[in-house]
Amino acid sequence: MSDRFAKSARPYTIAASLGVLALLIGGLIALRRVPWSVLSGAGETLLCALGGALIIVLAEGLRRARRSAADQAAALRASEERFRIAVESARDARSRLQTVTDLTPAGMARCSRDLRYVWVNPQLAEWIGRSVDEIVGRPIQEVIGESRFRTFLPHYEAVLAGHRVEHEQQVEFAEGGVQWISAVYVPMFGSDGAVDGWVAAVTNITQRKRLELALLEADRRKDEFLALLAHELRNPLAPMRNALEVLHLTTPPEPLLDRARAIIDRQLLHLSRLVDDLLDLSRITQGRIQLQRTRVAVSVVVAHAVEVSTPLIEEAGHRLEVCLPREPLYIEGDITRLAQIIGNLLSNAAKYTPRGGRIRLTAHREPDEVRIDVEDTGIGIPADMLPHIFDMFVQVNPSLDRTQGGLGIGLTLVSRLTAMHGGRVEARSAGLGEGSTFSVRLPAVEAPGDPLQSAEPSVRTRQRRVLIVDDNVDAAESLSMLLRALGHETRLEHDGEQALIAVQTFDPDVMLLDIGLPRLNGYEVARRVRRESGRERPRLIALTGWGQAEDRRLASEAGFDHHVTKPVELSVLTGLLAGEPHSDPAALALRAS
């Protein structure tokens, strides 16, 4: 090789070889494209001498650099493609969102912290009465007006404080007049974590509100109907009850007549309780029952409940056992309602126990409660019915053979009245045919300082002059017959104006006054009597078929001393004539409430 190089190492050959090397280093030609004529002889030897190894290294580095640049260019193109796809996806999502918000029936808006509309959908713009372009970017106060803005401002301030806001109110739409809306405001937060505005969603709920008002109106009409029904049922019940009491007092004992009277008595009691239960349920549902709370012995409550339930229990031939502890137990509540709770459980046991069964009532003290159990040997309760036994209109066996089944509201009343006294009621049964046990738990209280009087009022009272005013002739005459049989002097009137005259001529100690009188109603009669005669005499007793809370309030405002509903129990009536206050729980157990 050295000999060849020495013979052919001409200047132009060396120069040509160096030029090829420069081109190789610059990457402008590939090694395989170098003319072999250049690399022959002295040139080939020169290239080898100058460092063929260096050429190879530089060529490999250049190739790697070119590959890296190509890879970076490819990655850049891929990144640009991903960015393009993301932009298009965002554009599509925004377009879809715009379509949804444009088509939704709700009004939607994005508002800024400085109380401007950033964006609104067409529905809200339509309700406001302006185009979207006329709203976006403008102050809310300017768009909706000063008056409406002041109404909404507290809600705006709350959402800008970071709270989710929901409210309902009436607003006036551009078309359609005043409408009900439901609005939800959700705060939006900036990158610094501070609230920079909110998103609002507004729904027109006018139709829903109309339906709600219609339901309320229907419920009001239902209550009015129940009150009217009770009034109309009580009117015939009153003379029947009075006439029956007259028969008890005036006819000599005779087995057949006694049995007939007992049947009428039981059925009158049953019908009266159905009427009372219907009204009580309506009043409890509406929150219209006010409890007259007092500390009372459990034995007194049980005595009242047993008295009311005994006719039904005896009719079915059941044996009732009452087991109370020697140490008196005390609870706090309305004695009338407490007796109604226990009485309903006893009546329920009597209805659902086959003839000749056993009913057992027990009471005992637990740490902070008094527990009263009513146990029977009746038809029992299936396991799947136990969770629903206190629901309204639920009956364990509503078949035709359960003729004493009632309306299915007695246990509902028990549950709700117990809850009103801060207690609870539970039902247990091993299943059909295994009987059942109902447990009422009420908060226990300590014994009062003075023992309560006996729960039994005396039917003997001194003679009274009683003016009876009722446009129902049968009711008035039967009541008069009953009072005369008890030794009282009576006078009858059938309208309000004649009643006022009778007050002057008859000078009654007591007036039994119906409310729905012709010519002058009972309220007005009471007001005039109070103006003319003062407060002491006569004692005014509203004896009426109207027993709602509003009726009692109106009676009190008119000057009545007492308000009782027809038919009135004899013990209640004699207590009122004797001057015993009907609010005394140990003296009278009024069904009216």
DRENZA-277203 format. One line per field, with one value per residue (C-alpha): x, y, z. Coordinates in steps of 0.001 Angstrom, whole numbers, always signed. Example, Ala and Ser with C-alpha at 12.3 -4.5 7.8 and 13.67 -1.06 7.14 Angstrom:
<rs>
x = [+12300  +13670]
y = [-4500  -1060]
z = [+7800  +7140]
</rs>
This chain:
<rs>
x = [+0  +2896  +4516  +1290  +697  +4241  +3860  +408  +324  -232  -1588  -4867  -5497  -4982  -7229  -9919  -9676  -9999  -13056  -14710  -13975  -15592  -18691  -18886  -18542  -21197  -23572  -24098  -23078  -23150  -20058  -21415  -21843  -18153  -16667  -14189  -12022  -11421  -10730  -8158  -4466  -3032  -6535  -7617  -4386  -4839  -8353  -7156  -4290  -6501  -8660  -11159  -12247  -13106  -15231  -17218  -17819  -18854  -21144  -22876  -23338  -24793  -27181  -28303  -28764  -30860  -32965  -33455  -34530  -36926  -38314  -38799  -40529  -42821  -43576  -44323  -46670  -48372  -48727  -50177  -52632  -53670  -54144  -56220  -58384  -58778  -59807  -62292  -63633  -64005  -65707  -68036  -68741  -69476  -71723  -73564  -73841  -75142  -77702  -78823  -79110  -80891  -83467  -83960  -87245  -85321  -83826  -80048  -77436  -73825  -73390  -70212  -69155  -69891  -73525  -73498  -74844  -71945  -74158  -77868  -79832  -82752  -85396  -84347  -84031  -87574  -88908  -87085  -88427  -85124  -82754  -79624  -77418  -79342  -78687  -75122  -72586  -75153  -75775  -78498  -80138  -80478  -81896  -84541  -85394  -84794  -87771  -87102  -83363  -83959  -86067  -83311  -80331  -80220  -79955  -77149  -75250  -75652  -74295  -71367  -70579  -70069  -73452  -75718  -79044  -82505  -85702  -89243  -91220  -93529  -92180  -93762  -92758  -92660  -95344  -97676  -97962  -97096  -95582  -94036  -90338  -87881  -84298  -80995  -77756  -74408  -71212  -68305  -64722  -61725  -58132  -57424  -60212  -62448  -66051  -66063  -69747  -72452  -74542  -78320  -80980  -84573  -87638  -91222  -93204  -96520  -98306  -96941  -98041  -101500  -101694  -100501  -103118  -105729  -104701  -104846  -108265  -109406  -108046  -109856  -113081  -112530  -112187  -115285  -117163  -116070  -117125  -120485  -120893  -120140  -122614  -125342  -124663  -124538  -127884  -129856  -127500  -128235  -131996  -131454  -128962  -131234  -134286  -132305  -131223  -134848  -135799  -133066  -134311  -138082  -138914  -138931  -136484  -137640  -135196  -136320  -136418  -133099  -131504  -132991  -131755  -128288  -128132  -129160  -126673  -123772  -124573  -124980  -121630  -120030  -121433  -120446  -116888  -116656  -117658  -115160  -112342  -112913  -112712  -109786  -107749  -108413  -107513  -104316  -103237  -103760  -102074  -105260  -105415  -104210  -103461  -104725  -101793  -101944  -100338  -102654  -102640  -102520  -105347  -107610  -106792  -107411  -110739  -111975  -110774  -112389  -115664  -115870  -114823  -116830  -120043  -118161  -116152  -119251  -121195  -118498  -118465  -114793  -113149  -111237  -108426  -106906  -103665  -102205  -99361  -100067  -97772  -99557  -98036  -98224  -97903  -98429  -100866  -104436  -106598  -109209  -106633  -104780  -108046  -108739  -105393  -106057  -109754  -108969  -106567  -109190  -111855  -109459  -108771  -112501  -113174  -110418  -110792  -113202  -116155  -115368  -111733  -109492  -108171  -105544  -104466  -101332  -99180  -95787  -92934  -89720  -86718  -88054  -91292  -94690  -95532  -99160  -99807  -103066  -102863  -105549  -106178  -107420  -106689  -103108  -101096  -99091  -95397  -95615  -98398  -96621  -94624  -97855  -100333  -100379  -100823  -104080  -106942  -104938  -106877  -105444  -108509  -110854  -113068  -116828  -116946  -115166  -118304  -116753  -113620  -114304  -112615  -109011  -108068  -108186  -104567  -103420  -104982  -103293  -99884  -100232  -101760  -99050  -96362  -97985  -97463  -93777  -94268  -94367  -96491  -95392  -97248  -96160  -97699  -96532  -98693  -102222  -104297  -101696  -103173  -101379  -99944  -99845  -97465  -97793  -94741  -95102  -92664  -93107  -93450  -93373  -96526  -98246  -98366  -102147  -103827  -106337  -109988  -112025  -112667  -116351  -118577  -121843  -125037  -126842  -126918  -129159  -132118  -131353  -133434  -132236  -133083  -132634  -132288  -132106  -133851  -133793  -137096  -136354  -132991  -134451  -137456  -135471  -132907  -135694  -137257  -133917  -133258  -136777  -136306  -133196  -135257  -134374  -136796  -136560  -137839  -137522  -136901  -136052  -134576  -132190  -134580  -137025  -134073  -133213  -136798  -136777  -133617  -135596  -138765  -137421  -134186  -132252  -129300  -127925  -128425  -127810  -127435  -127083  -124959  -126752  -130007  -132405  -132868  -129987  -127117  -125833  -122703  -124730  -127195  -124267  -122750  -126053  -126690  -123243  -123764  -127110  -126646  -122929  -120605  -122096  -125491  -126589  -123881  -123609  -122932  -122549  -124142  -123537  -122631  -119738  -116586  -113617  -110938  -112178  -115697  -114389  -112428  -115449  -117558  -115030  -114850  -118645  -118812  -119610  -118347  -118139  -118250  -119346  -120413  -123515  -124363  -123193  -122662  -124946  -122011  -120558  -123904  -124600  -121091  -121603  -124945  -123296  -120743  -117742  -115179  -114937  -111165  -110803  -109385  -110396  -113986  -114990  -113718  -115116  -115091  -115081  -111590]
y = [+0  +2401  +1873  +2623  +5722  +6991  +6549  +8089  +10733  +13675  +16986  +16862  +13301  +14294  +17300  +15137  +12670  +15417  +16765  +13372  +13234  +16628  +15521  +12378  +14366  +16837  +13995  +15236  +11910  +8303  +6166  +3753  +6617  +7709  +7014  +4197  +6028  +8663  +6088  +4232  +4499  +7219  +8516  +5246  +5045  +8659  +8047  +5090  +7065  +10008  +7798  +5519  +4736  +8423  +8506  +5499  +7003  +10341  +8703  +6631  +9724  +11614  +8784  +8739  +12480  +12255  +9442  +11490  +14528  +12339  +10823  +14278  +15446  +12389  +12965  +16593  +15601  +13048  +15681  +18121  +15416  +14701  +18393  +18683  +15734  +17217  +20575  +18917  +16782  +19855  +21637  +18661  +18423  +22136  +21778  +18860  +20756  +23770  +21566  +20095  +23448  +24943  +22155  +21710  +23083  +24533  +28004  +27983  +30684  +31293  +34426  +36197  +37460  +41030  +39987  +39832  +37209  +35308  +32872  +32017  +29439  +30332  +29103  +31530  +34312  +33600  +33763  +37035  +38396  +39250  +37592  +35794  +38483  +41178  +39429  +38073  +40481  +42779  +43262  +41047  +44046  +45783  +42694  +41605  +44972  +46570  +45056  +41445  +41941  +42984  +39863  +37583  +39435  +37428  +34221  +35706  +36740  +33254  +31453  +33889  +32972  +29395  +27895  +25851  +27699  +26322  +28357  +28501  +31652  +33385  +35570  +37225  +35835  +37966  +35687  +33693  +36075  +35128  +31645  +29513  +28712  +26441  +27732  +26025  +28018  +26177  +28175  +28006  +28320  +29910  +28643  +30493  +28593  +31648  +31787  +33556  +33090  +30486  +28338  +28677  +26161  +27442  +25212  +26262  +24407  +26176  +22972  +21147  +23963  +23872  +20158  +20711  +23395  +21102  +18358  +20793  +21930  +18330  +17626  +20676  +19537  +16073  +17520  +19632  +16579  +14527  +17321  +17620  +13843  +13695  +16487  +14795  +11431  +12900  +14623  +11349  +9659  +12239  +11640  +7896  +8038  +10296  +8100  +5017  +6652  +7556  +3919  +2875  +5294  +4878  +1299  -1505  -4376  -6914  -9405  -9046  -5239  -5115  -7233  -5061  -1893  -3414  -4174  -613  +758  -1232  -330  +3344  +3277  +1533  +4036  +6980  +5698  +5220  +8841  +9985  +7884  +9327  +12861  +12140  +10682  +13724  +16085  +14230  +14192  +17944  +18539  +19982  +17987  +19809  +17587  +18698  +17360  +16491  +13959  +10978  +7533  +4612  +3005  +5958  +5675  +1934  +2427  +4785  +2482  -585  +1272  +2198  -1248  -3454  -3597  -4928  -7386  -8696  -8991  -11296  -13391  -12702  -12836  -9668  -9771  -6547  -6837  -3617  -3326  -2364  +627  +3349  +4196  +7712  +9143  +12589  +13265  +13876  +11407  +11345  +10417  +8004  +6205  +6190  +4459  +1650  +1484  +1033  -1810  -3517  -3080  -4370  -7451  -8035  -7769  -10125  -12787  -15697  -15770  -16810  -15749  -14196  -10631  -9661  -6110  -5619  -2646  -2380  +54  -192  +2061  +5224  +3990  +2603  -397  -1355  -4690  -5860  -9576  -11675  -15218  -13998  -14747  -13469  -11492  -12997  -12120  -10203  -8002  -6988  -4119  -2650  -3278  +406  +1731  +3421  +1211  -1995  -4990  -8415  -10207  -7933  -10827  -10675  -12871  -10186  -8104  -6207  -5317  -1582  +851  -169  +3121  +2207  +1041  +4014  +6284  +4276  +4703  +8420  +9326  +7356  +9202  +12523  +11545  +10806  +7048  +4145  +1070  -2385  -5443  -9044  -12297  -15858  -15996  -16801  -18393  -17622  -14434  -11100  -8660  -4874  -2972  +742  +2398  +5889  +8044  +7465  +10399  +10635  +10618  +14017  +15753  +15343  +12094  +12324  +12127  +9102  +8814  +8106  +11205  +11036  +11093  +12747  +16527  +19125  +20226  +22694  +24881  +23857  +25650  +23309  +25023  +22744  +22853  +19041  +18400  +14762  +15630  +18430  +16446  +13290  +15327  +17076  +13722  +12474  +15543  +15545  +11873  +12984  +15577  +18721  +21378  +21967  +24242  +23712  +26233  +25596  +28870  +31530  +34419  +32424  +31279  +34891  +35496  +32308  +33451  +36421  +34534  +31154  +32373  +29108  +27913  +26096  +26490  +23480  +25300  +23933  +25962  +25535  +27300  +29101  +32886  +33353  +30867  +29576  +31742  +34935  +33745  +33110  +36528  +38311  +36297  +37213  +40899  +40968  +38477  +38591  +35674  +33916  +32735  +30896  +28316  +28009  +24575  +24116  +20758  +20313  +17989  +20282  +19120  +20579  +22609  +25730  +25078  +24883  +28086  +29946  +28616  +29865  +33297  +33526  +33006  +29299  +27633  +24174  +22582  +18937  +16934  +14868  +12299  +13183  +10479  +10662  +10837  +13782  +15574  +15140  +16323  +19493  +20174  +19750  +22377  +20086  +21480  +19297  +19793  +17846  +14505  +12679  +13821  +13528  +11643  +13713  +12272  +15802  +17171]
z = [+0  +834  -2531  -4367  -2161  -2850  -6584  -6899  -4178  -6437  -5023  -6926  -5716  -2098  -2570  -4121  -1270  +1315  -517  -363  +3343  +3874  +1985  +4076  +7327  +6171  +5422  +1906  +303  +1466  +1639  -923  -3435  -3367  -6835  -6575  -9029  -6369  -3690  -5759  -5520  -3378  -2407  -884  +1043  +2207  +3495  +5441  +6823  +7836  +9964  +8388  +11884  +12532  +9406  +10536  +13992  +12577  +10080  +12790  +14990  +12088  +11364  +15016  +15034  +11911  +13504  +16727  +14754  +12788  +15997  +17519  +14419  +14516  +18239  +17497  +14694  +17022  +19752  +17269  +16171  +19744  +20388  +17232  +18316  +21825  +20398  +18092  +20975  +23166  +20306  +19840  +23585  +23732  +20727  +22339  +25626  +23759  +22035  +25352  +27103  +24104  +24071  +27831  +29248  +32200  +32161  +32651  +33134  +34140  +36225  +37297  +40690  +39651  +39020  +35245  +32875  +31307  +29413  +29233  +27308  +25011  +27477  +30197  +27654  +26497  +30070  +30630  +27340  +25641  +23199  +24354  +22806  +24693  +27999  +27891  +29366  +30960  +34726  +36187  +37838  +34481  +32753  +35283  +36820  +40207  +42036  +41066  +41620  +45248  +45730  +44402  +45902  +49185  +47131  +45003  +48146  +49613  +46546  +46280  +49892  +48650  +49510  +47278  +47145  +46404  +46553  +45199  +44532  +42133  +39330  +36339  +32956  +29827  +28421  +30616  +33547  +37106  +37380  +40115  +39691  +41460  +41237  +42116  +42299  +42453  +43144  +40651  +41865  +40161  +40056  +43308  +45087  +45425  +44167  +40835  +39998  +39850  +37553  +37835  +36814  +36888  +36449  +35910  +38614  +38126  +37132  +40163  +42431  +40926  +41617  +45190  +45721  +44215  +46646  +49554  +48430  +48103  +51580  +52947  +51325  +52769  +56259  +55725  +54513  +57521  +59864  +58109  +58112  +61824  +62473  +60477  +62140  +65612  +65233  +65057  +67523  +70215  +70545  +70317  +73171  +75213  +74651  +75627  +78886  +79589  +79137  +81527  +84170  +83836  +82825  +85367  +84914  +82374  +80832  +77221  +77334  +79166  +76442  +73693  +75403  +75799  +72080  +71178  +73689  +72256  +68666  +69521  +71256  +68282  +65792  +67987  +68219  +64457  +63979  +66601  +65116  +61652  +62956  +65261  +62429  +60281  +63128  +63981  +60328  +60155  +63525  +65013  +68247  +71344  +74334  +77747  +79730  +83403  +85732  +85975  +87542  +85129  +87103  +86261  +82553  +82620  +84442  +81720  +78947  +80487  +81009  +77349  +76079  +78444  +76347  +73320  +75415  +77170  +73919  +72535  +75709  +76462  +79875  +80756  +83306  +84593  +86588  +87981  +90491  +94109  +93803  +91758  +88373  +86963  +83479  +82028  +79247  +78161  +80074  +77317  +74701  +76970  +77711  +73965  +73327  +75799  +74913  +71228  +72030  +74187  +71490  +68861  +70965  +71415  +67676  +66587  +69264  +68665  +71001  +74569  +74407  +77025  +77119  +79675  +80505  +82607  +83554  +85215  +85684  +83713  +84485  +82835  +81320  +82135  +79981  +79415  +77655  +76088  +75337  +73633  +72455  +69085  +65461  +65663  +63133  +60238  +60295  +57010  +58459  +61667  +60080  +58635  +61439  +62475  +58924  +58031  +56796  +57337  +58669  +59465  +58098  +56126  +55016  +55307  +58384  +60416  +60874  +63801  +61879  +61797  +59434  +60006  +61674  +65372  +65571  +63493  +66112  +68870  +67238  +66545  +69891  +71693  +69717  +70655  +74304  +73716  +73742  +71334  +70704  +69574  +68282  +68738  +67561  +66963  +63840  +62765  +65482  +68147  +69589  +69822  +72339  +72025  +74304  +74943  +76469  +77942  +79924  +83658  +86062  +89830  +91930  +92357  +95696  +96030  +95052  +92243  +92956  +92000  +88299  +88791  +88798  +90645  +88629  +91518  +91251  +92760  +90686  +87885  +85631  +82179  +78937  +75968  +72585  +69536  +66156  +66093  +67836  +68635  +70140  +72263  +73498  +74287  +76206  +78098  +78977  +80267  +82417  +83855  +84754  +86683  +88572  +86641  +85375  +81620  +78878  +75133  +72356  +68732  +67429  +68656  +69037  +71174  +73262  +74158  +75243  +77331  +79125  +80473  +81355  +82483  +84143  +83579  +85611  +82539  +78798  +76558  +73286  +69770  +67348  +64016  +64952  +62613  +62755  +65223  +65601  +68896  +68896  +68619  +71269  +73630  +72961  +73662  +76815  +78112  +77349  +79126  +81975  +82769  +83331  +86348  +85092  +83181  +82544  +78751  +77305  +73548  +72781  +69076  +66257  +65266  +67037  +65173  +66941  +65173  +66497  +70056  +69623  +68297  +71169  +73726  +72094  +72061  +75828  +76217  +79378  +77799  +74373  +73990  +70971  +70468  +71654  +75167  +77762  +80773  +83184  +81258  +81157  +84874  +85671  +83629  +85285  +88666  +87733  +87383  +84932  +81872  +81770  +85055  +83863  +87010  +86766  +83138  +80112  +77278  +73813  +72420  +72055]
</rs>
